[in-house]
Amino acid sequence: MHTQTKRHTNKGMFLVSLSGLALLALSTSACDPGAVDDFDEIDERAAFEDEVPDEFALAQGEEPEQSMHDGVVDDPPLEHPGICATVYEHYHYGGDHRDISGGDTSYIGGPWNDKVSSVKVRSGCALNVYEHANYEGKHKTLAGRVRWIGSGWNDRISSYTCSC
């Protein structure tokens, strides 16, 4: 669904653009209908800003606003019925990926050790990740689609269990 609204008030013009979950509001000092005329450019900026982690928050040591249970829109593409989750090298499911079968893995392996930035966990499954090999260190349970695992977990996963 895509909606655009222009509203004039005595304080200025406001543009509200809804594109997916992105919401952007702009204000000008005067009511000038020509101040914003490229709605597509605004929608592109809003979509981009929705996909990029808040750099200021990350610099302050905070994680961007996103639930670890980001809502399951659909299951990861499953080539084999035994796949519990898919891990990705980069933010927003980018870069290389690896399918994870159900079960325990005490060491994720050299090429994947401390390389995971986003995950998709199959509906009804849970991916338990650990900071160190042999299920040691910090622990977190992930479910659903997690496009950014946060600065505290980015590139820090060394072992996991996955169960459905």
Rosetta blueprint (number, residue, H / E / L):
1 M L
2 H E
3 T E
4 Q E
5 T E
6 K E
7 R E
8 H E
9 T E
10 N L
11 K L
12 G E
13 M E
14 F E
15 L E
16 V E
17 S E
18 L E
19 S E
20 G L
21 L L
22 A E
23 L E
24 L E
25 A E
26 L E
27 S E
28 T L
29 S L
30 A L
31 C L
32 D L
33 P L
34 G L
35 A L
36 V L
37 D L
38 D L
39 F H
40 D H
41 E H
42 I H
43 D H
44 E H
45 R H
46 A H
47 A H
48 F H
49 E H
50 D H
51 E H
52 V L
53 P L
54 D L
55 E H
56 F H
57 A H
58 L H
59 A H
60 Q L
61 G L
62 E L
63 E L
64 P L
65 E L
66 Q L
67 S L
68 M L
69 H L
70 D L
71 G L
72 V L
73 V L
74 D L
75 D L
76 P L
77 P L
78 L L
79 E L
80 H L
81 P L
82 G L
83 I E
84 C E
85 A E
86 T E
87 V E
88 Y E
89 E E
90 H E
91 Y H
92 H H
93 Y H
94 G E
95 G E
96 D E
97 H E
98 R E
99 D E
100 I E
101 S E
102 G L
103 G E
104 D E
105 T E
106 S L
107 Y L
108 I L
109 G L
110 G L
111 P L
112 W L
113 N L
114 D L
115 K L
116 V L
117 S L
118 S E
119 V E
120 K E
121 V E
122 R L
123 S L
124 G L
125 C L
126 A E
127 L E
128 N E
129 V E
130 Y E
131 E E
132 H E
133 A H
134 N H
135 Y H
136 E E
137 G E
138 K E
139 H E
140 K E
141 T E
142 L E
143 A L
144 G L
145 R E
146 V E
147 R L
148 W L
149 I L
150 G L
151 S L
152 G L
153 W L
154 N L
155 D L
156 R L
157 I L
158 S L
159 S E
160 Y E
161 T E
162 C E
163 S E
164 C L
